[in-house]
């Protein structure tokens, strides 16, 4: 079977045949670099896809030839009658990341920004890329998730990411390009063996293939087996998470978590954090949660931070949160009818809490808890310290200094979202 027929059959199986009840993509977006692999992918899509196709070139600004490559892509897309767009991104290296990782993140963020619900992004990863990915993950000590490498298709937030060339070798793709007289650009960085992937591709894998010629097929089979194992692991994590998650998705019950075996604890924590955090947890982070956060004393407030995310513990519950930079010493003058001084401060909620309408027309002051504040809440006898009120309400310690306190003429009249002072509500 020739490559074009195989490709057409793969697109059919990915988008239309396996599960007719599921929604198929509406449009395809090809990540087009102008190189051999993505040019073959674009050419095949233009000739054999049943769906509308457009192409996007990501201009990283890292190569002197990038402008020429963009022009090349423009001309090819005109020839194939494929709508085309160039997107410029900032791919300058970030602290703690390799240059490849920074560029990859910038590239995918830009591509995903172009997707609308029902769109499918197509990338030109092939069998040799899969082999390199599996070996890289193996050398890095990855687990099942890492060794499962790249799936053929994945759906996320009503969009798809498919790799229809994943079963094709680099040699097959090269032969197709020559047979169809395709012209492509060569990125000189692809031969730089300072990059791990290139070292594998040019120096290591050829040696292995001299002894084990079926390396590509074997590693592809292994990745598929790991993907099946990962599906089972995720299913188990979902079952365990359902038994310990609270009404807040990013809060879980520690007592329930502690009843699970260590392996299942790590598994459910990994899945839970993936759902709640901006940054994926490393194995070290997961083990640190078990080692330092879970065993902490009941009156302790342990926290574990990485990237933009953090894990905290309070009153038998584990919180997965976005890290917040907050200066509790700040104070703001505020006229509720005319301005918004904080994104989370809403005049409508003050009205719903029952604050006197005339106060909503006054000049108020917004502060944050420093310690020692007191208020006489509506419906309660006497004056109470905010510390005790917040403890009674089960407000976690780290949130207490972030809750806006509303003052009028130096008097605390409202703890936003919680209490209004006696005499300050409408009749």
N, C-alpha and C positions, 0 to 999 in steps of 0.2 A: 504494500500500500504506500503511495507516495505521500510526501509530507503534507501537501495541501489538503488531501482527503482526510488524513489523520487529524489535521488541525480542525477542519470543518466538523468532523465527528466529535471532537473534544468540546468545541463550543456548544454543539447540540446537546451533548450529555450534561455539560455544566449548567446550561441555562434553561433547557426545555424538557429533557426526558425524565430525569430521576424522580422528580416529585412534582407532577403537574399541578398539585394543589398550592404549591408555594409560588410566590410572585417572582417572575423572572425579571432581570434588569431591563430598564427601558432604553438606556444609552450606554455607550462604551467610551471611556477616556483612556487613550494610550499614553503611557509615560514614555516619551520619545526623546532619546539623547542624540540621535543621529548615528549611533554606533551600529555595529553589525546586528546584534541581537534584537534591539528595539526596532531597527529598520525592517528586519524580516517579520517581526510581529505586526508592525503597522501595515506592511504590504499584504500579509495574509488577511488581516482584518478588513482592509479596504476591498479585497477581492471576495472574501467568503463570509463575512459576518452578516447576519440578518438584521443586526441592530445598527442604529446611527453611530458613527465613529467620529471622534475628534482627537486631536493630539496636543500635548503640552510639553514644551521643552523647559527644563529648569536650569536657569543661568546662575551657577554658583559664584561666578566671578573669581574662580581659583586658577583658571588657565588663560593664558594670553589668547588662545585660539577660540575662546568661548563665543565671541561675537560672530566669528566665521561659522562656527557650528550652528548657531542659531539661524544664520542666513541659509545654510545648507538645509536645515530642517524645514524652513519656510518654503524653499523651492521644491523639495520632495513632496511636501503636503499639497502644494499647488498641482503638481503632476498627478497625484493620486486623488485629487479633488476631496481632500480631507481638511476640515476646518482646523486651524492651528493657532497656538498662542505661546508666547515666551513669557516666563515669570522669573523675575530677578529675586534672589534670596540672599540673606546674609549667612554665609557658611564659615565665617571666621571661627577658629577653634575656641571652644569654651573650656574653662577649667574643669579638670576631672574627666574629660572626654577625649577620645582619639579624634584625629581629623576626619577619619571615615565616619565615625559615629555622629559628629556634629553635622557633617554634610548630609548624611542619611536622614537625620531628624528634620533638618531644614527642608530637604527635598519632599519628604512625605507630608510634612505639615502644609506645604504649598499645594501639593497635589490634592490632598484631602479638602483643602479650602475650595477647590474647583468642583467638588462633587455635590450633587443635589440628590434628594431621596430618589431611589430607583436607578442611580448611576452605578456603573461598574468600572473600577480602575483596573486596567490591564498592565502588568509589568512583564518584562521579557526574560524572567529567570528560567533557566533550563536545567537539565539533569546535572551538568557539571557544576553549576552554581549550587545546586542542592548538596552535592558531594562535598564541596568546599565548606558549606555551612555546617554540615554534620561534623566534619573533622575539626573545624574551629571550635564548635561547642564542646566536642569531646576533649580537646586539649585544654579548654577552660574549666573542665570539671563540671559541666552542666548536667542537670537532671533530665527527667523525662520531657519536660516542657522544651528545654533547649535542644535536645536530640530529636524532637519531632520536627525540627527545622521549619520548612516553609510548606503550608498547606496549598493545595491546588486552588481552593476558593474559600473565602471567609466572608461572612456577612456581619456588618457592624452598623448599628444605627440607621438601618434601612438603605445602606449602601454596601457594595460588594468590592472585594479585591480578589482578582483571579490571576492565575499564572498558567495560561494555556499551553506554554511551551515546556512545562516542567518534565515531561516525559521524553523530550527531544535532547539529543546530545549536541555539543558544540559543533562537532563535525557535520552532523546532519543540517544544522542551521547554516553553516558555511557553504555547504554544497547547494542548498536552495538559493542562497544569495547569488552564487556564481551562475547557476542555471538561469536565473531571471535577470542577470546583468545589473544587479543592484549596486549602488555606489554608497559607501558609508564613510564615516570619519573614524580616525584612530586616536584614542586618547592616550598620550604618552605615559600618563601615570599608571596605566594598566600593566606596564612592564617593570614598574618600580618595586623591587622585592623588599623594600623597607616596610611595605604594607603586608600584613600577615596573609591576607587572601592571595595576593600576588605571589608570595613565597610558596604557598601551597600549590598554586596553579602551575607555576613554571619550574619549580625545583623539587618538590616533594611528591606530588601526585604522579608525575610521569614515572618516577622510580618505583612507586608502589604498583602502578599498572603493568610494569614489566613483569612482575611476578603474579599479580592478581588482575587479569585483564577485565574481569567483570565488576570492577570496583564500583562503577557508577550504578549498575543495577542493584548491587548488594546494598549500597548505602541508601539508595532510594527505597528499597524494601524495608530497611531498618527504620528509616524515617516514618514510613507509613505505619509500621508496627507501633512505633512510639506515639504516633497520632491517635491510634486506636486506644492505646493505654492511657493517653491523656484524656480522652473522652470519658473513660471509666472513672478516672481520678476526679475529673470535674463533676461528674454526676454524684460521686460520693461526697465531694465537698458541698454540693448544693443541698444534699440530704442533711448533712451535719449542720450546715449553716442555718437551715430552716428551724432547727431545734434550739439554737442558742441566740439568734438575732432578736433584738427587741423591736419596739414599735419604730425606733429610729434605725434606719438601715446601717448607719455607721457606728452603732453601739451594740456590743454583744455581751452576753451573760458569762461571767468568768466561772461560776459554779458549773454551768453546763459544759463549758469548754474543758474544764478540769476532769470531767468524767471520761473524756475521749483518750485513746492511746496517744503517745507522743507523735507518732507518724500522722495520725488523723488530725491532731492539733495543728501541726505544721501545715498540713494540706488545707485545712479550712481557713487558717490565718492567711495563707498565701492567696486563696481565692477571694476572701473577704477584703483584704487590702487592695487587691487589683480592682475591685469594684468601687472602693471608696477613695483611694488615694491618687494623687497625680503622679507619684513615682512608684514604680514596681519595687517590691521588697527584695533584697538580696537574701541568700540563705543565712548570712550572718545576722541580718536584722530579725528574721524569723526566730532564730535560736536565741537571740538576745531578749526577745519578748518572753520566751519561756523561762529564760534563766534569771532575768532581773525584774521584769514588770509583773508577771503573774505571782511570784512568791512574795512580793512586797507586803509589808505590814498593812493592816486595814487602815491605819491612820496616816499612812504615807501617800505621797502623790507623785509616783514615778512617771517619768516621761522618756520617750525614745524618739529622737528626731533624725531625719535624713531627707535631703533634698528640700522639697516644699511641703513635706508631710510629717506627721508626728503621731505617736501612739501614747495615750494617757490612760490612767486607771483611776476610778472613783466609785466608792460605794458598791463594790462587787461587779463593776461593769468596765469593759474595755472600750475606749473611744479611738476611732481612726479619724484624724482631723487634718485640715489644711493649716499649715503654720501661718500665724497672723502676727504681723509686726504692729504693736499697739503701744502708744505713749499715753499712759493713764494720767499724766500730769497736765495734759492739754485741757483747755476750756474754751468754749465758743459762745458768743452772743448769738441769739437765735430769735428771729421773728417767724413763727410757724406759718403764717399766712403768705410770707414773701420769699422765703429762702429755704434751702436744704443744705445743712452743714455736714450731715453724715448720710451716706447712702442708705443705712439701715434705720434712719429716723423718719417716721411717717406720721404726719399730723392726723391722718385718719385714725390711726391706732390710738392716739391720745384721746380723740373724740370718743372712740368706742370704749375706752377705759372709763370715760365719764368725766374727764377734766372739764371744769367750767368753761363754756364757750368764750366768756370775756377774757379768760387767761390766754386763750389761743390767739388773741389779738395783741397781747402784751409782748414786751421785749423780755425774753427768757434767757437763761444761761444754762449751757450744757456742760456738765463736768463728769468725772469718773471717780470711782471709789478710791479714797486714800486711806481709809480706816477711821473709825470713830463716828461715822455718820449715823444719825438716828431719824426715825420717822414714826408718826402715829398713823398707821394705815386705817383706811375706812373699815368700820365693822369690828375693830379690835380695841380693847381697852389699853390705855397707856401708850407710852412711847417705847419703841423697840429699836435695838441696834440693827443695822443692815446685816452685820455679820450673822446674827442669830436668825434673822428672817431668811437669809439666803441659804443657811444650813438647813432650816426647816423645809424650804422649798426644793432641796436637793440640787441646787445649782452648783455645778462643778467649780472648784476653786479658781481655775484658770479663766473662767467666764465672768467671774464676779467683777473684776476690774474693767471689763469691756462693756458693761451694761450702762447706757447713758442715764445720768441723774439730772432731772430737770429742776432748776431753781428759779424762784421769783423773789426779788428783793432779798437775796441771800438766804431764803428759806427753801428747804428741800420739799417740793410739792409732789414729785412723782418719780418713782423708779420705773423707767420705761419698760412697759410690757408686763409689769408685776403689781406695783402698789401705788395708790394715790393717797395723799395725806388727807386726814379728816378735815372737812370744811372746804375742800378744794374741788368737790364734785358738783355737777349741776343738780338742782333740786329735783 
